[in-house]
Amino acid sequence: GGAEGVFGAAVMEARDTRRAGDAALKRIALSSSTAHGPTPPSHISFPLPSLEALCIKALVAASGHVGLPSCAVLTPHLAHTLLTALVKEKQLHPKTMPAFHKCPVQKVELDNYIYATNELLHALRLFPTITHLSLVSCTIITDKALVSLLPYLHNLTFLNLNGCTQLNDAVCRSISCCQSLEVLRMSRLHLSDQALCLLLLPPSSPPHTHLSHLTELDLSHTGVTSRGLELLSTGAPNLQVLSVEGTAVTSLDSLRLLPSLHQLNLAHCRPGGMASLGGCRGLVSLVLTGVPVELGELEGISDLGLQSLKLPDRSTFTDAMMKPVSKLPLTTLSLADYCHITDTGVSCLAHMNSLTELSLAQTKLTDEGLPYIQGLSGLRVLSLDNTLVSDAGMEYIRELVRLHSLSLSNTKVTSRFIEEGVLDGLNQLNRLNLSRTAVTDTGVLRLRLPSLVMLCVDWTCVTHQHCTLEAIRSTGGCPVLEILRNSNIEQPLPKLRLD
């Protein structure tokens, strides 16, 4: 009865809309059958919105006219869905929130919402049930709003303040009240080391009430330094994920005191050395993008159990640095745009059997480097875009039978490697990018890839007449193909690069 009172007219309107949609589809089908005979099987679907979605839409529309009825009976999921829809339509205001009184609201996301004001946050005090609060790029809220709100949110486990540029150190005193907090993101806030003192060592709290549940902390692009990081082992001893990208952190010594740390982002920092990371035995993911690193420092972390590594500064990373990298049990590796990597560096990949994703795009890879990846049988994703590989080298791709995605954009391949059946054994391949190559209609129609869902032939010399979804499906080689990207086709054959 309560639920019916909330939705009432919205449910009736949604049902009428759905009936009208069903009737329209039947009329379309009947018209097509009458005019052209039996309707052939179609791969195009006409999804209708769910009854829930139609009800939400009707309630949002009503909120702008007569206002929302009481939403106290809504489940947490429905409350979040309705709040998100109100935000999307710019209909969520402080006066809207009383309609949710006594509703178990748990998740509130106001990311990039231009009407996220101090007054709106003040209204959220009605909901101590909130566990997830995201305020990404809410640039007009101030410390005052969160100081008045956070003491009421005792169940908060997730708080995202990234890009709230008016917040500063003072907000951290209030955040320290949220003893259940597990994820805290504060990128691009005006924070100093004093912020971590207020957050992790509040003077009014005994040591055992610090943020012991905190597992993820983002301090990217703030004023935090190495001195502030020294407080983490005491105030957040169970930290697992830490980002200090773009900060003035220079020493990593204190990180050895975080035994649970397994993800670390040091992008664009200038740490004094990598030796301290040798003590972070649980580290599985490390980001060194834009960090100047010497060969010896890479050798110092080569015995870590890293599964993911974002490599250092592209301008200084050379073939010689690939040897220590190859000793890591990585599952993903991107060498995209590392212009100093040649076939010599690629040769170090030969024994990296744990790799499932590999990008060699925009490197100096040639056909001579492809034999070194032939044995990487676990690869699921491979990108060779903007390299000098050709049909001759594609022979070494034949054995990578677990590939799901293969990208060969702007390479020297033609239809020949397809016609020779190089791809025929890749039965799990569902994405293939052949854009800006010399592939022709003959090659595309020769594809025999039973799992292929997406094919890109942009900027090739295939024709509109032969390179269509229907034509490719009719060959029987790609029965489940759903997406064909073929813009700017019927181009002249590209001139093969000789550099």
N, C-alpha and C positions, 0 to 999 in steps of 0.2 A: 504494500500500500504506500509506504514512504517513497520507494523508488518511483512508483507511478506518479506520485505527486511532484517529484523533481522533473521527470522527463515529460509526462503528460502529452501536451501538444507536440513536443519535439518528436516523440515516438510515432504519433499519428502522421505527422508530416513526412518523416523518414520512410514510413511504410508506403505512403502514397507515391513518394518519389521513386522508390524501388519498383513498385508495380508499374509505374509509367515507363521506367527504363526497360523492364522486361518486355512490356508490350511493344515498345519501339524496336527492340531487337527482333522480335517475332515478325513485325511488319517488314523490316529490312530483308530478313531471310525469305519471307513469302514473296516479296516483290522481285528479288533476285531469281528465285526459283521459277516464277511465272514468266519472266522476261527472257531468261537465258537457259531454261531447262534446269535439271538438278544442280544444286550448288556443290561445287567440288570441295573437298576437304580444305580447310583454310588454316594457316599457321598464325593468323591474326586473332587475338582474343579481345573480348570486350568486357573487361572486368568492371563490375559494379561496386560502388562503395558499400562497405558493411553497414548494417543497421546502426552499430555503435558510432561509426564515422558520421553518418547522416544526422544522428541525434546530437553529436557534438557540434556539428555545423549549425544546426538549428538553434542550439543554446547560445552559441557565439553571436549569431544574428540577433537573438532576442536581447542579449546583454546590451546592445547598443540602442535599444528602444525602450523596453519596459523593465530591463534589469534582470539579473539572474534570480531564480527561485532558490530556496535553501538547498544546498548541496551536501548536507550533513550525512546523507545515506550513501554517498559515493564511496567506492573502494579506493584505496591508494592509487591503483593503476588508472581508474577513470578520472580521479582528481588531477593526476599528472597530465593526462591526455587533454583534459579541458583547459587546464592552466597553460599548457603549451600552445593550444589553439588560440586562446585569448591573447597570448603574447604575439603570435604570428600576425593576428589581425589588429594589433595595437589597441586591444580592448581591456587590458589588465591595468587597473588603477587601484589606489588605496581604497576607494569606495566599493570596489568589486569584492574585496577580500572577506567582508563580513558574511557574504553568501556561503562561504566555505566553513563557517564557524561550526565546531564539533566534528568536522570532517577529518579523518586521519591522514592529512597531507604528509607525505614523506619525501617527495622529490620536487624541487623547484628549480627551474632553469630559466634564467633571465639573460642569457648570453646576448650581447650586442643590442639589448632592448633600450631604445632611446627614452622610454618612460620609466626606467629603473631609477627611482629617486630615493632620497632618504625617507620620504614619507611612505613609499611603498614597502621598503624594508622594515620600517617601524610597524607596519600592519602585519608583518609575518610573525610578530611575537605571539599571535593568537594560536600558533601551531608548534607546540613543543615536540610534536611527533616528527618534525623534519629531520631526516637523516642525510639528505643530499642537497647541497645548495651550490649552484654555479652562477657566478656573476661576471663572466668573461667580458672584458672591455666595457663595463658599466662605468663610464668615465665621469659621471657627475655625482656618484655617491662618495661620501666622505667617511672619515674615521668615526664621526659622530653616529652615523647610522648603525654601524656594526657594533660599536660600544654599547648601544642600547638594545641590540637584537641578540647577540651571541650568548649572553648569560642565560637566556631563556631556552637555548637549543642544546639541552643536555645529551640528546641522543645523536647529535651530529657526528657523522663518520667521514663525510666528504665535503670539502670546501675548496672551491676554485675561484680565486680572485685575480687570475692572470689579466693584466692590462687595465686594472682599476687604478689609473694613474694618479688619483688624488689621495690614495692611501699611503700612510707612512708608518714609522716605527710604532706609533701609539696603538695601532690596531692589534698588534701582537699581544698586548696585555689581555685584551678581551678574548682572543683566540685561545689563550692558555686555559680559559675556563672550560673549553670543550674537551673534557678528558677522554672521550671515546673516539676522538679524531684519528682517522687512519690515513687519509690522503689530504695534503695541504699544498696548494699551488699558488705561488705569489710572484710569478714572473712579471718583471717591469714595474714593480712597486718601488717607492722611494724608501728603501730599507738600508739600514746600516747594521753593523755587528750588534748594536744595542738592541735591535729588533729580536735577535736570537736570544739575547739575555732575557728580555721580557717574555718571550715565547716559551723558552725551555727551562728557565730558572726563575719563575715568578717568586718574589720574596715572601708572599703570603701562603705559599704551598709547601708542604713537606716533600722531600725527595721522591717518595713513593707515588705521589700524585702527578708527576710530570707526564708528558705525552708519551707514555710507554707503549701505547697502541699505534703510534705513528709509524707507517711503513713507507710512505712516499712523500718527498719534499722537493718542491721546485722553487729555486732561488735565482733562476736565470735572469740576467740583465738587471741585477740589483747591486747595491753598494757593499754587499757582504764580502769579507776577506777571509784569509786562512785563519785568522784569530777567532772569527765567529764559528768556523767549522769545528774548532776545538771543543765547543759546547755540546756537539751532537752526541758524543758517546755517553754523556751524563743525562741529557734531557730527552734524547730519542734513541735509546740503545738498540731498538729493534728495527731501525731504518733499513729498508731494502732497496729503495729507488731514490737517487739523489741527482739533481741537475743544478750545476753552477755555471751553465753556459754564459759566456760573455761577462764574467765577473773578474775581479782583481785577485782571485785566488792564486797563490804562487806555491804554497806548500801543501802536500797531500799526506803528510805524516800522520795526522790525526785520524785519517780514514782507516788506518789499520786497526783501530779500536772499535770498528763497526763490523762485527763478525757476520751479520746477516746481509750486508750490502751485496747486491748482485747486479744492479744496473747503475752506471755512473756516466753522466754527460759532462765532459770537460770542453766542449766545443768553444773555440775562439778564446780559450784561456791561455795563460802563459805560465804553466807550472814549472817549478825549478828543475823537475826531473820526474821520471816515471818509476824510479827505484822503489818508492814507498808502496806502489801498487802491488808489488810482489807479495806483500803481506795480506792483501785482500783475496784470500783463497776462494771465497765464494762468488767472486765476480764472474758473470756470464755475458754481460753486455757492456761495451765501452765505446763512447763516442769521442773521437779525437779530431773531428773536423776543424780545419783551420789552425791546428796546434803544431808549432814547429818542433819536430821530434827527430832526434839523431838515431842512427842505425843501432848504436849500442843500447839506447833506451828501449827500442822495440825488442831487442834480444832479451832484455830484462823482464819483459812480461810474456815471453813466448811460452812459458810453462804454466800460465794460467789456464783455466778451463773455459776460456771465452768461446761463446757460440755466435756472437754478433760483434763485429768491430767496424765502426765508421773510421776510415783511415785518415791520417794526418794531412797536412797542407799539400795540395796537389802539385804546387810548384816545386816542391823539394822531394817528393816521393819518387824513388827510382826503382829499377829492377832489383838492385841489391837489397832493398828493404823487403822484398817479397819472401826471402828465405825465412826470416823469423816469423812472418805472418803465416807462412805455410805450415808451421808447427802447431798452430792453434786448431782446436776441434770446431772450427766455425761451421755454422749451418747456412749462413748468408754472407755474401761478400760482394760489394759493389766497387768496381774499379772504373766506373763511368767517369769520363773526362780526365782520367789520370794519363795525361798525354805523354808522359815519359816511360810508360809501361810498354815494352816490346814483347816479341815472342820469347825472349830470354826470361823475362819476368813471369810470363804465362807458364813457362815450363815448370815453375815451382808449384803449380796447382795440381800436378799429376797425381799426387798422393793425398789430396784433400778429399777423401772419400765421404766425409760427413756433410759436404756441401749439398744443399737442396736448391739454393737460389744463387745465381752468378750473373753479374753484368760486366761485360768487357767493352761496353759502348764507348766510342770516341777514344779508344786506345790505338796503339800502332800494331794491333794484331793483324797477322796475315794468315794465309793457308798453312804456313809452316808451324804456326802455334797451335792449330786445332788438334793435332794428335795428342797433345797433353791434356785435353779435356775429354777425350774419347772414353777414358775409363771411369769418369765420374758418373757412375750409373744411378746415383741417387738424385740427380738433378731434376727439379720440377720446373724451374724457371730459368731461361737462358736468354740474355740479350747480347747481340753482336752488332747493334746499330752503329752506323758510321765507322765501320772498319773496312779493311781491304780484303776481306774473305770473298771467295768466289765459288763457283760450282765445284771446282776441284776439291776444295776443302770441306764441302758439305758432306762428303763421304764419311767423315769422322763423326757426324751427327747421328748417323744411322743407328748406332748402338745405344743412344740415350732414350730408351723406350719408355721411361717414366716421365718424360717431359709433358707438362701441362700447357706451358706457354713458351713460344719461340718468336723472337723478334729479329728480323734481318733488314730493317729499314736502312736505305741508303748504303747498301753494300753492292758488290759486283756480281751478285747472283742473277741468273736468268731462269728461264723455264726448264733448262736442260736438267738440272738436278732433280726437279720434280718428275720429269718424264723418265728419268732413270730409276725412279722408285725409291729415292733416298728417304722420303718421309713415310713410306707405306707401312713401316712397322711401328710408327708412333701412334698407337691406338688410343692413348690417353690424352693426346694433344687437343686442347679446346680453344686455344687462342694462337693465331698465326698472323704476324705482321710482315707484309712484303712490300710496303710502301716505298716509293722512290727507287725501285729496282727495274730491271729489264724483263720482268715477268710479263708474259702475254696471255691471251685467251687460252691458247693450247695448254699452257702450264696449269692455269687455274682450273680448267675443266678436267684435268688429269688427276687432281687431288683425290686421294683415297684415305680420308681421315674420319673414321666413324664417330668420333667424339667432338669434332670441331663445331664450336658454337659461334665464334667471332673470327672474321677474316678481314684484313685491311689491305686494300690494293690502291690506296690513294696515290696520285701522281705516278701512275704507271701507264703503259701503252695498251692495257686491256680496253675493250670496247663496250659501250652501253648495250650494244645488240646481244653480245654473248655473255658478258659478265654480269649476270643478274642472279638473285637468290633462286628463282625458279629454274634457271638454266643449270646452275651448279647442283641443286638438289636433284634434278632430273637424271644426272649421271649415276646417282646412287652412291657416289663416293663420300658425300658429306650429308648424310640424311638428317642430322639435327642442327644444321647451320641456321642460326637465327639472325645474326647481325652481319651485314656486309657493308663495309665502308669503301666507297668507290668514287670519291670526289676528285675532280681535276684529272680524270682519266683521258685516254686517247692522246697521251703525250707522245712526242717522238722518243725513240730509244735513247736513254741517257748515255753520254760519253763516259766510258770507263775511266776512272782516275788512275793515273800512273804513279802518283806520289806514294 
